Amino acid sequence: MSKRRQPLFLARHSYRQRRLADAARLLPILGAILMAIPLLWPQGEAPGTPTTSIAMIYVFGVWLALIAAAALLARRLEPQPGPEEDGAGQATPPQSQSEV
């Protein structure tokens, strides 16, 4: 019989922080795609084509949405304490072997 292996998992907090960091990395790509959409709109005087003012409203609306999304992600992403820091973000002095 083989031993049952314990499932590998990450703590919820670190998993969410990693996914939020991934979302922050993908935000510029999403923004570039959304900003390029007006380039695909048909041009000309045919009925039903969007006007330049509609395109500008769309561009600035996407821009504001990207700013809001970046602000939300930045607020949710908190700095990760390093190995030298405690949970409060303050550096702890190194301990010598005699103190341990």
C-alpha positions, 0 to 999 in steps of 0.5 A, a space after each residue: 500500500 502506498 502512503 497517502 500524500 498530503 495535498 499541497 496548498 498555499 495559505 489563503 492570504 498568500 494565494 490571494 496576494 499572488 493572484 492580485 499581483 497577477 491581476 496587476 501584471 495583466 492590467 496593462 495588457 487588458 488596457 491596451 486591448 480595450 484601448 485598441 477596440 475603437 480602431 476596429 470600429 468601422 469608419 465613414 458616413 454610413 448609418 450606425 457608425 460611431 462618431 468621434 465623440 463616442 470613441 473619445 468618450 469610450 477611450 476616456 471611460 476605459 482610461 478612468 476604469 483602468 485607473 480605478 482598477 489599478 487603485 483598487 488592486 494597489 490598495 488590496 496588495 499589501 507589502 509582503 514582510 521580508 524574512 527580516 521583518 515581523 508582521 508590523 513591518 519593522 525589522 527585527 534585530 538579528 539574534 546571535 546563537 548565544 541568545 537562542 
